[in-house]
Amino acid sequence: MIKRPIHLSHDFLAEVLDKDSIAVDATMGNGNDTVFLADLAKKVYAFDIQEQAVQKTSERLAQLGLNNVELILAGHQKVDAYVSELIRAAIFNLGYLPSADKSVITKPDTTLIAIEKILAQLEVGGRVAIMIYYGHEGGDMEKDAVLDYVQQLDQTVFTAMLYQPLNQINTPPFLVMIEKLR
Ligand SMILES: C[S@@+](CC[C@H](N)C(=O)[O-])C[C@H]1O[C@@H](n2cnc3c(N)ncnc32)[C@H](O)[C@@H]1O
């Protein structure tokens, strides 16, 4: 069956991850992406601004016996204060955490700072996956800001791709994929 954007985001990152690599989950939430990255990478740094996300993800990791993750209760825009190594792969799931306070959403300004910092710290050959959910209030603005930013990346340094449902009703999430070339 054709892949959903969320599944392609994982496949895209899995292709470059190995047990020497550093990965970043920029939006930890319930920890789905954190667990996925922790299975494949040497070390994962996971960020969220909600205590609930850190709690939930910490429990999941403990149940699975995964101890290569640093859970950081801080905004992803501060990524450079916590991660000093080069990054092989990073993922963003923008929007709100369905099981929590829906008014806590990712915001264009801080999202762009985080993307910019992560791209600057990305290894050559490293990849970033950005899942864009935009059905909520403010989501459209964030979607446009991210697309504008990614579209102006230097094509000699980054390749950027879009994977988006075309005939689905409502506002299905879609995927932006970026790879660093040099
Ligand atoms: C769509 S959810 C992430 C879902 C998550 N990947 C999962 O597997 O459950 C978006 C998350 O981003 C978090 N968030 C909002 N602003 C943030 C920021 N500046 N830095 C880091 N996380 C942020 C929210 O608290 C929320 O948990």
PDBQT file of the ligand as one rigid body, heavy atoms in Angstrom, charges set to zero:
ROOT
HETATM    1  C1  LIG A 201       2.215  16.938  17.148  1.00  0.00    +0.000 C 
HETATM    2  S1  LIG A 201       2.923  16.909  18.754  1.00  0.00    +0.000 S 
HETATM    3  C2  LIG A 201       4.286  15.765  18.611  1.00  0.00    +0.000 C 
HETATM    4  C3  LIG A 201       3.888  14.324  18.530  1.00  0.00    +0.000 C 
HETATM    5  C4  LIG A 201       5.023  13.383  18.824  1.00  0.00    +0.000 C 
HETATM    6  N1  LIG A 201       6.014  13.354  17.770  1.00  0.00    +0.000 N 
HETATM    7  C5  LIG A 201       4.552  11.988  19.176  1.00  0.00    +0.000 C 
HETATM    8  O1  LIG A 201       5.155  11.030  18.704  1.00  0.00    +0.000 OA
HETATM    9  O2  LIG A 201       3.600  11.864  19.944  1.00  0.00    +0.000 OA
HETATM   10  C6  LIG A 201       3.747  18.472  18.891  1.00  0.00    +0.000 C 
HETATM   11  C7  LIG A 201       4.519  18.629  20.188  1.00  0.00    +0.000 C 
HETATM   12  O3  LIG A 201       5.348  19.789  20.079  1.00  0.00    +0.000 OA
HETATM   13  C8  LIG A 201       5.468  20.338  21.365  1.00  0.00    +0.000 C 
HETATM   14  N2  LIG A 201       6.003  21.695  21.253  1.00  0.00    +0.000 N 
HETATM   15  C9  LIG A 201       5.342  22.879  21.068  1.00  0.00    +0.000 A 
HETATM   16  N3  LIG A 201       6.218  23.892  20.999  1.00  0.00    +0.000 NA
HETATM   17  C10 LIG A 201       7.466  23.350  21.146  1.00  0.00    +0.000 A 
HETATM   18  C11 LIG A 201       8.788  23.888  21.165  1.00  0.00    +0.000 A 
HETATM   19  N4  LIG A 201       9.021  25.189  21.019  1.00  0.00    +0.000 N 
HETATM   20  N5  LIG A 201       9.820  23.023  21.346  1.00  0.00    +0.000 NA
HETATM   21  C12 LIG A 201       9.609  21.700  21.499  1.00  0.00    +0.000 A 
HETATM   22  N6  LIG A 201       8.375  21.128  21.483  1.00  0.00    +0.000 NA
HETATM   23  C13 LIG A 201       7.327  21.951  21.307  1.00  0.00    +0.000 A 
HETATM   24  C14 LIG A 201       4.074  20.220  21.945  1.00  0.00    +0.000 C 
HETATM   25  O4  LIG A 201       4.118  20.318  23.350  1.00  0.00    +0.000 OA
HETATM   26  C15 LIG A 201       3.648  18.839  21.424  1.00  0.00    +0.000 C 
HETATM   27  O5  LIG A 201       3.907  17.837  22.370  1.00  0.00    +0.000 OA
ENDROOT
TORSDOF 0
